[in-house]
Amino acid sequence: MEFTSPIHLVIGNFDGVHVGHQTLIRMACKQAHALGQSVVVYTFNPHPRQIIPEAHRLQLIYSVQERCTLLRQLGCDFIWVQTFTNQLRLQTPEQFFQAIQQVFPTLAAVYVGDQYRFGYRQQGDANTLRALCERTKSVCLCVCPSVFDAAGRICSTRIRAALQQGQLSEANRLLGQPYHRYGKVVLKGTAGYAFELKDQDASVDETTAISSLVGCLLKPGTYVGHFDCQQQQMRVRIQVHSDQRIGLLDCNPVSLNQLGVLVFDDSQ
């Protein structure tokens, strides 16, 4: 893909595409589209913390496909999913920025959150990036302040914790929409109906595929939700098991083997 018009680049992992992420991307879209220019979201797969040796392997809120769907809904024009490799991990902040410029020669602006870190061992921050942009004399930097509530900064870590503790209402509030997963309804013999996640990222080969992507972050228990499939909505009770499998209670067999979105509205 070649970009010939001015590009406004939004950089981040965006796991969860939560309220803070939404604020950043909407800011970029508002400024770029007012100028008739394009917004590109630049994100990574796998997540850097699944590659960095010393980092704690975290379980993601959403797969890369789910993340991209949410990003498109916010109004960005293109999404660039950069494969995060060991070579990329070892880049200095300057090398990373130079690589960005090579991919996007018409780069006009860069947007990041105020907690943004990049480069080997997170050596670079927003101030580092500002200096690199100023050096070009053609790229401006826009830093979006974090979004806070009464409990502190809204971030993916808080959302993961809320989900793992079964605090669905809190997680949904921080996400800015109900937690949901993409997949299909299947019949598991005498076990009844189940929901299979469509999680495996096609862009990740077998040597880097992360098994933790397959599963549901929610604390085991029963939840109330609905299954959206082909413009139809079916209310269901959702059983999350200790091994992260998802069972469906009160399920309509009409939706069997149909791909759709399972939405977690509340706990029961």
Contacts in CASP RR format, 6 or more apart in sequence:
PFRMAT RR
TARGET T0000
AUTHOR 0000-0000-0000
METHOD contacts of the structure
MODEL  1
MEFTSPIHLVIGNFDGVHVGHQTLIRMACKQAHALGQSVVVYTFNPHPRQ
IIPEAHRLQLIYSVQERCTLLRQLGCDFIWVQTFTNQLRLQTPEQFFQAI
QQVFPTLAAVYVGDQYRFGYRQQGDANTLRALCERTKSVCLCVCPSVFDA
AGRICSTRIRAALQQGQLSEANRLLGQPYHRYGKVVLKGTAGYAFELKDQ
DASVDETTAISSLVGCLLKPGTYVGHFDCQQQQMRVRIQVHSDQRIGLLD
CNPVSLNQLGVLVFDDSQ
1 78 0 8 1.000
1 80 0 8 1.000
3 38 0 8 1.000
3 40 0 8 1.000
3 78 0 8 1.000
3 104 0 8 1.000
3 105 0 8 1.000
3 106 0 8 1.000
4 106 0 8 1.000
5 37 0 8 1.000
5 38 0 8 1.000
5 106 0 8 1.000
6 35 0 8 1.000
6 37 0 8 1.000
6 38 0 8 1.000
6 106 0 8 1.000
6 107 0 8 1.000
6 108 0 8 1.000
7 37 0 8 1.000
7 38 0 8 1.000
7 39 0 8 1.000
7 40 0 8 1.000
7 104 0 8 1.000
7 106 0 8 1.000
7 107 0 8 1.000
7 108 0 8 1.000
7 109 0 8 1.000
8 28 0 8 1.000
8 31 0 8 1.000
8 32 0 8 1.000
8 37 0 8 1.000
8 38 0 8 1.000
8 39 0 8 1.000
8 40 0 8 1.000
8 108 0 8 1.000
8 109 0 8 1.000
8 110 0 8 1.000
8 111 0 8 1.000
9 40 0 8 1.000
9 42 0 8 1.000
9 100 0 8 1.000
9 104 0 8 1.000
9 107 0 8 1.000
9 109 0 8 1.000
9 110 0 8 1.000
9 111 0 8 1.000
10 24 0 8 1.000
10 25 0 8 1.000
10 28 0 8 1.000
10 39 0 8 1.000
10 40 0 8 1.000
10 41 0 8 1.000
10 42 0 8 1.000
10 76 0 8 1.000
10 110 0 8 1.000
10 111 0 8 1.000
10 112 0 8 1.000
11 42 0 8 1.000
11 43 0 8 1.000
11 100 0 8 1.000
11 110 0 8 1.000
11 111 0 8 1.000
11 112 0 8 1.000
11 116 0 8 1.000
11 118 0 8 1.000
12 41 0 8 1.000
12 42 0 8 1.000
12 43 0 8 1.000
12 44 0 8 1.000
12 112 0 8 1.000
12 116 0 8 1.000
13 43 0 8 1.000
13 44 0 8 1.000
13 47 0 8 1.000
13 48 0 8 1.000
13 156 0 8 1.000
14 21 0 8 1.000
14 41 0 8 1.000
14 43 0 8 1.000
14 67 0 8 1.000
14 71 0 8 1.000
15 47 0 8 1.000
15 60 0 8 1.000
15 61 0 8 1.000
15 62 0 8 1.000
15 67 0 8 1.000
15 156 0 8 1.000
16 61 0 8 1.000
16 62 0 8 1.000
16 67 0 8 1.000
16 70 0 8 1.000
16 156 0 8 1.000
16 159 0 8 1.000
16 175 0 8 1.000
17 62 0 8 1.000
17 67 0 8 1.000
17 70 0 8 1.000
17 71 0 8 1.000
17 74 0 8 1.000
17 175 0 8 1.000
18 154 0 8 1.000
18 155 0 8 1.000
18 156 0 8 1.000
18 159 0 8 1.000
18 174 0 8 1.000
18 175 0 8 1.000
18 176 0 8 1.000
19 147 0 8 1.000
19 154 0 8 1.000
19 174 0 8 1.000
19 175 0 8 1.000
19 176 0 8 1.000
20 144 0 8 1.000
20 146 0 8 1.000
20 147 0 8 1.000
20 154 0 8 1.000
22 74 0 8 1.000
22 176 0 8 1.000
23 144 0 8 1.000
23 147 0 8 1.000
24 111 0 8 1.000
24 112 0 8 1.000
24 113 0 8 1.000
24 144 0 8 1.000
25 39 0 8 1.000
25 41 0 8 1.000
25 71 0 8 1.000
25 74 0 8 1.000
25 75 0 8 1.000
25 76 0 8 1.000
25 111 0 8 1.000
26 74 0 8 1.000
27 111 0 8 1.000
27 142 0 8 1.000
27 144 0 8 1.000
28 39 0 8 1.000
28 76 0 8 1.000
28 109 0 8 1.000
28 111 0 8 1.000
28 142 0 8 1.000
29 39 0 8 1.000
29 74 0 8 1.000
29 75 0 8 1.000
29 76 0 8 1.000
31 109 0 8 1.000
31 142 0 8 1.000
32 38 0 8 1.000
32 39 0 8 1.000
32 109 0 8 1.000
33 39 0 8 1.000
37 108 0 8 1.000
38 77 0 8 1.000
38 78 0 8 1.000
39 75 0 8 1.000
39 76 0 8 1.000
39 77 0 8 1.000
39 78 0 8 1.000
40 76 0 8 1.000
40 77 0 8 1.000
40 78 0 8 1.000
40 79 0 8 1.000
40 80 0 8 1.000
40 104 0 8 1.000
41 71 0 8 1.000
41 76 0 8 1.000
41 78 0 8 1.000
41 79 0 8 1.000
41 80 0 8 1.000
42 80 0 8 1.000
42 82 0 8 1.000
42 100 0 8 1.000
43 64 0 8 1.000
43 67 0 8 1.000
43 71 0 8 1.000
43 79 0 8 1.000
43 80 0 8 1.000
43 81 0 8 1.000
43 82 0 8 1.000
44 81 0 8 1.000
44 82 0 8 1.000
44 83 0 8 1.000
44 84 0 8 1.000
45 64 0 8 1.000
45 81 0 8 1.000
45 82 0 8 1.000
45 83 0 8 1.000
45 84 0 8 1.000
45 201 0 8 1.000
45 203 0 8 1.000
45 204 0 8 1.000
46 84 0 8 1.000
46 201 0 8 1.000
46 204 0 8 1.000
46 208 0 8 1.000
46 210 0 8 1.000
47 58 0 8 1.000
47 60 0 8 1.000
47 84 0 8 1.000
47 210 0 8 1.000
48 55 0 8 1.000
48 84 0 8 1.000
48 89 0 8 1.000
49 55 0 8 1.000
49 56 0 8 1.000
49 57 0 8 1.000
49 58 0 8 1.000
50 57 0 8 1.000
50 58 0 8 1.000
50 210 0 8 1.000
50 212 0 8 1.000
51 84 0 8 1.000
51 85 0 8 1.000
51 86 0 8 1.000
51 89 0 8 1.000
51 208 0 8 1.000
52 89 0 8 1.000
57 210 0 8 1.000
57 212 0 8 1.000
58 160 0 8 1.000
58 212 0 8 1.000
59 160 0 8 1.000
59 212 0 8 1.000
59 213 0 8 1.000
59 215 0 8 1.000
59 217 0 8 1.000
60 210 0 8 1.000
60 212 0 8 1.000
60 213 0 8 1.000
61 156 0 8 1.000
61 159 0 8 1.000
61 160 0 8 1.000
61 163 0 8 1.000
61 175 0 8 1.000
61 179 0 8 1.000
61 217 0 8 1.000
62 70 0 8 1.000
62 181 0 8 1.000
63 182 0 8 1.000
63 197 0 8 1.000
63 198 0 8 1.000
63 199 0 8 1.000
63 200 0 8 1.000
63 201 0 8 1.000
63 213 0 8 1.000
64 81 0 8 1.000
64 201 0 8 1.000
64 203 0 8 1.000
65 182 0 8 1.000
65 198 0 8 1.000
65 201 0 8 1.000
66 180 0 8 1.000
66 181 0 8 1.000
66 182 0 8 1.000
68 79 0 8 1.000
68 81 0 8 1.000
69 182 0 8 1.000
71 79 0 8 1.000
72 79 0 8 1.000
80 103 0 8 1.000
81 203 0 8 1.000
82 88 0 8 1.000
83 203 0 8 1.000
83 204 0 8 1.000
88 96 0 8 1.000
89 120 0 8 1.000
90 120 0 8 1.000
91 99 0 8 1.000
91 119 0 8 1.000
91 120 0 8 1.000
92 119 0 8 1.000
92 120 0 8 1.000
92 123 0 8 1.000
93 118 0 8 1.000
93 119 0 8 1.000
93 123 0 8 1.000
93 124 0 8 1.000
93 128 0 8 1.000
93 129 0 8 1.000
93 132 0 8 1.000
94 132 0 8 1.000
95 119 0 8 1.000
96 118 0 8 1.000
96 119 0 8 1.000
97 129 0 8 1.000
97 132 0 8 1.000
100 107 0 8 1.000
100 110 0 8 1.000
101 107 0 8 1.000
101 136 0 8 1.000
101 139 0 8 1.000
107 138 0 8 1.000
107 139 0 8 1.000
108 138 0 8 1.000
108 139 0 8 1.000
108 140 0 8 1.000
109 139 0 8 1.000
109 140 0 8 1.000
109 141 0 8 1.000
109 142 0 8 1.000
110 129 0 8 1.000
110 133 0 8 1.000
110 139 0 8 1.000
110 140 0 8 1.000
110 141 0 8 1.000
110 142 0 8 1.000
111 141 0 8 1.000
111 142 0 8 1.000
111 143 0 8 1.000
111 144 0 8 1.000
112 126 0 8 1.000
112 129 0 8 1.000
112 141 0 8 1.000
112 142 0 8 1.000
112 143 0 8 1.000
112 144 0 8 1.000
113 126 0 8 1.000
113 143 0 8 1.000
113 144 0 8 1.000
113 145 0 8 1.000
113 146 0 8 1.000
114 126 0 8 1.000
114 143 0 8 1.000
114 144 0 8 1.000
114 145 0 8 1.000
114 146 0 8 1.000
115 146 0 8 1.000
115 153 0 8 1.000
115 155 0 8 1.000
116 125 0 8 1.000
116 126 0 8 1.000
116 129 0 8 1.000
116 143 0 8 1.000
117 124 0 8 1.000
117 125 0 8 1.000
118 124 0 8 1.000
118 125 0 8 1.000
118 128 0 8 1.000
118 129 0 8 1.000
126 141 0 8 1.000
126 143 0 8 1.000
129 141 0 8 1.000
130 141 0 8 1.000
130 143 0 8 1.000
133 139 0 8 1.000
133 140 0 8 1.000
133 141 0 8 1.000
134 141 0 8 1.000
146 153 0 8 1.000
146 154 0 8 1.000
146 155 0 8 1.000
147 153 0 8 1.000
147 154 0 8 1.000
148 154 0 8 1.000
149 174 0 8 1.000
151 158 0 8 1.000
154 174 0 8 1.000
158 174 0 8 1.000
159 171 0 8 1.000
159 174 0 8 1.000
159 175 0 8 1.000
160 217 0 8 1.000
162 168 0 8 1.000
162 170 0 8 1.000
162 171 0 8 1.000
162 174 0 8 1.000
163 171 0 8 1.000
163 179 0 8 1.000
163 217 0 8 1.000
163 218 0 8 1.000
163 219 0 8 1.000
164 217 0 8 1.000
164 218 0 8 1.000
164 219 0 8 1.000
165 219 0 8 1.000
166 218 0 8 1.000
166 219 0 8 1.000
166 221 0 8 1.000
166 267 0 8 1.000
168 179 0 8 1.000
168 218 0 8 1.000
168 223 0 8 1.000
168 264 0 8 1.000
168 266 0 8 1.000
168 267 0 8 1.000
169 266 0 8 1.000
169 267 0 8 1.000
171 179 0 8 1.000
172 178 0 8 1.000
172 179 0 8 1.000
172 264 0 8 1.000
172 265 0 8 1.000
178 225 0 8 1.000
178 263 0 8 1.000
178 264 0 8 1.000
178 265 0 8 1.000
179 217 0 8 1.000
179 218 0 8 1.000
179 263 0 8 1.000
179 264 0 8 1.000
180 261 0 8 1.000
180 262 0 8 1.000
180 263 0 8 1.000
180 264 0 8 1.000
181 195 0 8 1.000
181 197 0 8 1.000
181 216 0 8 1.000
181 246 0 8 1.000
181 261 0 8 1.000
181 262 0 8 1.000
182 197 0 8 1.000
182 198 0 8 1.000
182 259 0 8 1.000
182 260 0 8 1.000
182 261 0 8 1.000
182 262 0 8 1.000
183 195 0 8 1.000
183 196 0 8 1.000
183 197 0 8 1.000
183 198 0 8 1.000
183 259 0 8 1.000
183 260 0 8 1.000
183 261 0 8 1.000
183 262 0 8 1.000
184 195 0 8 1.000
184 196 0 8 1.000
184 198 0 8 1.000
184 257 0 8 1.000
184 258 0 8 1.000
184 259 0 8 1.000
184 260 0 8 1.000
185 193 0 8 1.000
185 194 0 8 1.000
185 195 0 8 1.000
185 227 0 8 1.000
185 229 0 8 1.000
185 248 0 8 1.000
185 251 0 8 1.000
185 255 0 8 1.000
185 256 0 8 1.000
185 257 0 8 1.000
185 258 0 8 1.000
186 193 0 8 1.000
186 194 0 8 1.000
186 195 0 8 1.000
186 196 0 8 1.000
186 256 0 8 1.000
186 257 0 8 1.000
187 193 0 8 1.000
187 194 0 8 1.000
187 253 0 8 1.000
187 256 0 8 1.000
188 194 0 8 1.000
192 247 0 8 1.000
192 248 0 8 1.000
193 247 0 8 1.000
193 248 0 8 1.000
193 249 0 8 1.000
193 251 0 8 1.000
193 253 0 8 1.000
193 256 0 8 1.000
194 245 0 8 1.000
194 246 0 8 1.000
194 247 0 8 1.000
194 248 0 8 1.000
195 227 0 8 1.000
195 238 0 8 1.000
195 246 0 8 1.000
195 247 0 8 1.000
195 248 0 8 1.000
195 262 0 8 1.000
197 214 0 8 1.000
197 215 0 8 1.000
197 216 0 8 1.000
197 246 0 8 1.000
198 259 0 8 1.000
199 213 0 8 1.000
199 214 0 8 1.000
199 215 0 8 1.000
200 209 0 8 1.000
200 213 0 8 1.000
200 214 0 8 1.000
201 209 0 8 1.000
201 213 0 8 1.000
204 210 0 8 1.000
214 244 0 8 1.000
215 244 0 8 1.000
215 245 0 8 1.000
215 246 0 8 1.000
216 240 0 8 1.000
216 244 0 8 1.000
216 245 0 8 1.000
216 246 0 8 1.000
217 244 0 8 1.000
218 240 0 8 1.000
218 264 0 8 1.000
219 240 0 8 1.000
220 240 0 8 1.000
220 241 0 8 1.000
220 242 0 8 1.000
221 239 0 8 1.000
221 240 0 8 1.000
221 267 0 8 1.000
221 268 0 8 1.000
222 237 0 8 1.000
222 238 0 8 1.000
222 239 0 8 1.000
222 240 0 8 1.000
222 249 0 8 1.000
222 267 0 8 1.000
222 268 0 8 1.000
223 237 0 8 1.000
223 238 0 8 1.000
223 240 0 8 1.000
223 264 0 8 1.000
223 265 0 8 1.000
223 266 0 8 1.000
223 267 0 8 1.000
223 268 0 8 1.000
224 235 0 8 1.000
224 237 0 8 1.000
224 238 0 8 1.000
224 265 0 8 1.000
224 266 0 8 1.000
224 267 0 8 1.000
224 268 0 8 1.000
225 235 0 8 1.000
225 236 0 8 1.000
225 237 0 8 1.000
225 238 0 8 1.000
225 262 0 8 1.000
225 263 0 8 1.000
225 264 0 8 1.000
225 265 0 8 1.000
225 266 0 8 1.000
226 233 0 8 1.000
226 234 0 8 1.000
226 235 0 8 1.000
226 236 0 8 1.000
226 262 0 8 1.000
226 263 0 8 1.000
226 265 0 8 1.000
227 233 0 8 1.000
227 234 0 8 1.000
227 236 0 8 1.000
227 248 0 8 1.000
227 251 0 8 1.000
227 255 0 8 1.000
227 260 0 8 1.000
227 261 0 8 1.000
227 262 0 8 1.000
227 263 0 8 1.000
228 260 0 8 1.000
228 261 0 8 1.000
228 263 0 8 1.000
229 255 0 8 1.000
229 258 0 8 1.000
229 259 0 8 1.000
229 260 0 8 1.000
229 261 0 8 1.000
230 258 0 8 1.000
230 260 0 8 1.000
232 255 0 8 1.000
234 251 0 8 1.000
234 252 0 8 1.000
234 254 0 8 1.000
234 255 0 8 1.000
235 250 0 8 1.000
236 248 0 8 1.000
236 249 0 8 1.000
236 250 0 8 1.000
236 251 0 8 1.000
236 262 0 8 1.000
237 248 0 8 1.000
237 249 0 8 1.000
237 250 0 8 1.000
237 268 0 8 1.000
238 246 0 8 1.000
238 247 0 8 1.000
238 248 0 8 1.000
238 249 0 8 1.000
238 262 0 8 1.000
238 264 0 8 1.000
239 246 0 8 1.000
239 247 0 8 1.000
239 248 0 8 1.000
239 249 0 8 1.000
240 246 0 8 1.000
240 247 0 8 1.000
241 247 0 8 1.000
246 262 0 8 1.000
END
